[in-house]
Amino acid sequence: MAKQYTKSQALLARARKVTPLGSQTYSKSVRYFCEGAAPAFLDRGQGSHVWDVDGNEFVDFMCALGPVTVGYNDPQVNAAVMAQLQKGISFSMATELEVELAEALTRIVPCAEMVRFVKNGSDATSSAIRLARAFTGRDLVAVCGYHGMQDWYIGSTTNRRGIPTDVCALTKTFVYNDPDSLQQLLAEYPDQFAAVILEPIQADGPAAGYLEALRELTQAAGALLIFDEVVSGFRYALGGASELYKVTPDMAAFGKGMGNGLPISAVAGRADVMELIGTQGVFISTTFGGETLSMAGSMATLSILAQPGIYPRIWALGERMLSGVRAAIAKHGVGEVVKVSGLAPHGGVGFEGKGSLDYLDIMSVYQQRMVEQGILTTGINNISVAHSEADIDQFVAAADAAFADIRRALDADSLDGILLACKVNPIFKRNK
Ligand SMILES: Cc1ncc(COP(=O)(O)O)c(C=O)c1O
């Protein structure tokens, strides 16, 4: 029987009156799904599965946009949180948990001599940028990737309304996997860059020698190198990209994967830089920085992720997905418009347009069928400890059905009779 979204639709109508887009996070809003053929509200999760407010069940490959590394409603993480709940949530002084978690990160993260906890990825990247500016006495920052919602980064994107022009002018962008693009930027503004920040793993990952080249370029330019590991941390390897590729930045920002969904993030780095927080007037301090439920949950999450065999299994499941998807793309001859993208733990598909269909038309056809088949995805997928071979096989079977739809749309050069709900409408769009 076709899925019904009656309750989701009714809640959405209510939500739109009281909160913009009906969701607190752009990428969790209906703009990323085919409205009318997808849920808008989830109710609960268990392991790798979630249930929407109408009772429809999905295998969730979004994992709350990355935070759910272990799985929903995990007994070990829950037990740690509940034990802490009995003792209290936020206190008037620091707790032992802060020390334990900071010590754990200094063991796990190659650049982490000291750690400061904050609440979300934007706090962590923004703290790193402020520290770099203070340490170097310079103002410019070079960015590559997405680094959160604060002015210093969003000012460099098309969504920059409300940000002073002078702030926008301090941020310059460079191209991933192209060391020359950074080299040119650094040469154009000699001795002016405080920091070079990038997501170290984008698309299919760094080309051989790329991260090493950035390490050398930043050292020569006197700028600090910051890895934004908000996505890559705890996902590809426990110690993130710097563990995987053996390149150690001056600082790194972590967030999403640290607490299996609990709101906790961290900036970590060289002691001589981090110490500016305590002694040199660099202000990085927030009421909930040491909130204990997230810290207890994070300790439990990290101890699960540290077990032997966890990451090889995540990579193997991701490979199983990507090879199944590749075979389905070939079977339906849709390789012109559907491209496999990403490394196994965080991989999936991207879309291109063809004829009169643009890339969002193709993405919408895909998305509609995936949701109908019980798969929650927006393109790139996160593999958690809770995902199983059966989940992956369900994903691949759904993708096979979605590619058949795309084939029909391409042959007809039309979505008539194929896309039966709204087209997706992401916040950040490409030109084509
Ligand atoms: C690489 C990266 N950095 C920073 C952020 C910002 O994190 P948050 O949304 O928790 O502020 C994100 C969020 O998607 C991200 O993907």
Ligand as a Chemical Component Dictionary entry (heavy atoms), coordinates in Angstrom:
data_LIG
# 
_chem_comp.id                   LIG 
_chem_comp.type                 NON-POLYMER 
_chem_comp.pdbx_formal_charge   0 
_chem_comp.three_letter_code    LIG 
# 
loop_
_chem_comp_atom.comp_id 
_chem_comp_atom.atom_id 
_chem_comp_atom.alt_atom_id 
_chem_comp_atom.type_symbol 
_chem_comp_atom.charge 
_chem_comp_atom.model_Cartn_x 
_chem_comp_atom.model_Cartn_y 
_chem_comp_atom.model_Cartn_z 
_chem_comp_atom.pdbx_ordinal 
LIG C1 C1 C 0 31.954 20.436 7.336  1  
LIG C2 C2 C 0 31.018 21.184 8.219  2  
LIG N1 N1 N 0 31.496 22.127 9.035  3  
LIG C3 C3 C 0 30.716 22.810 9.875  4  
LIG C4 C4 C 0 29.357 22.575 9.922  5  
LIG C5 C5 C 0 28.487 23.346 10.857 6  
LIG O1 O1 O 0 27.996 22.507 11.845 7  
LIG P1 P1 P 0 26.649 22.872 12.646 8  
LIG O2 O2 O 0 25.538 22.792 11.641 9  
LIG O3 O3 O 0 26.570 21.834 13.713 10 
LIG O4 O4 O 0 26.822 24.243 13.181 11 
LIG C6 C6 C 0 28.798 21.603 9.089  12 
LIG C7 C7 C 0 27.347 21.333 9.111  13 
LIG O5 O5 O 0 26.776 20.731 8.258  14 
LIG C8 C8 C 0 29.642 20.888 8.210  15 
LIG O6 O6 O 0 29.160 19.959 7.377  16 
# 
loop_
_chem_comp_bond.comp_id 
_chem_comp_bond.atom_id_1 
_chem_comp_bond.atom_id_2 
_chem_comp_bond.value_order 
_chem_comp_bond.pdbx_ordinal 
LIG C1 C2 SING 1  
LIG C2 N1 SING 2  
LIG C2 C8 DOUB 3  
LIG N1 C3 DOUB 4  
LIG C3 C4 SING 5  
LIG C4 C5 SING 6  
LIG C4 C6 DOUB 7  
LIG C5 O1 SING 8  
LIG O1 P1 SING 9  
LIG P1 O2 DOUB 10 
LIG P1 O3 SING 11 
LIG P1 O4 SING 12 
LIG C6 C7 SING 13 
LIG C6 C8 SING 14 
LIG C7 O5 DOUB 15 
LIG C8 O6 SING 16 
# 
